[in-house]
Amino acid sequence: MAPTSHRTLHDRVLGVLGPAIAGGDYAPGDMLTLEQIEQQFGVSRTVAREAVRVLQSMGMVVSRPRTGVTVSDQAEWNVFDPQLIRWRMAGRGRNAQLRSLTELRAAVEPSAAALAAERASPQQRARLAELGPLMREAGRAGDLEAFLTLDIEFHRLLLASSGNEMMAGLSEVIEEVLIGRTVHHLMPPQPEEKALRLHALVASSIETSDADVARVAMHGIVTEVGAAVAETRSHPPDTSPA
């Protein structure tokens, strides 16, 4: 089997089993076998085993010889894994995932902004100052694709500029929620004007080393996101097949 084909089969198995487990189609303690996976997907034992190995690395299953593959309790999942976040955002766990990610952002990003105001390099400050107006321009134009690209760069740079490697390590997690809100049409046709102003204020406050204003402005951003997430929870997503 060619490497590309092998990888495609591996991804196909993961692309079905992962979201099914993340979405609750399998309950904790449910059992699977490699034979079942082989038969369901028409793949080799090697492909089935590799897919299970990835799921096990995420803490979603436990595989034991002569016992089979057991679905783990959610408390055992590696909830910071970007792929798992993506699966949860795409399914019935979307609202819970949005809530927990937004709460994480509220706990981390205002502090990261304040630290960035104290620690960012001149180059980081300059780029953040450039991104604020660029985001405003893309947002006002309703160009959500361009806005998303800039928004991801803004938040990645903000976390990196904090000078705290553990905050910076959350970049991919924050990126997934930014992508998810756009991909699943949870963003307004145009970003809120208040959010655009607050991003620019965070950037200018970091540029001028004003930690207090940077913290408050970043808190305003995640508060606005929290309100949007609460609105989403009141209107559960339709995850039925298109």
Buried (B, 14 or more C-beta within 10 A) or exposed (E): EEEEEBEEBBBBBBEBBBBBBBBEBBEEEEEBBBEEBBEEBEBBEBBBBBBBEBBBEBBBBBBEEEEBBBBBEBEBBEBBBEBBBBBBBBBBBBBEBBBBBBEBBBEBBBBBBBBBBBBBEEEBBEBBBBBBEBBBBBBEEEBBEBBBBBBBBBBBBBBBBBBBEEBBEBBEBBBBBBBBBBBBEBBEEBBBEEBBBBBBBBBBBBBEBBBEBBBBBBBBBBBBBBEBBEEBEEEEBEEEEE
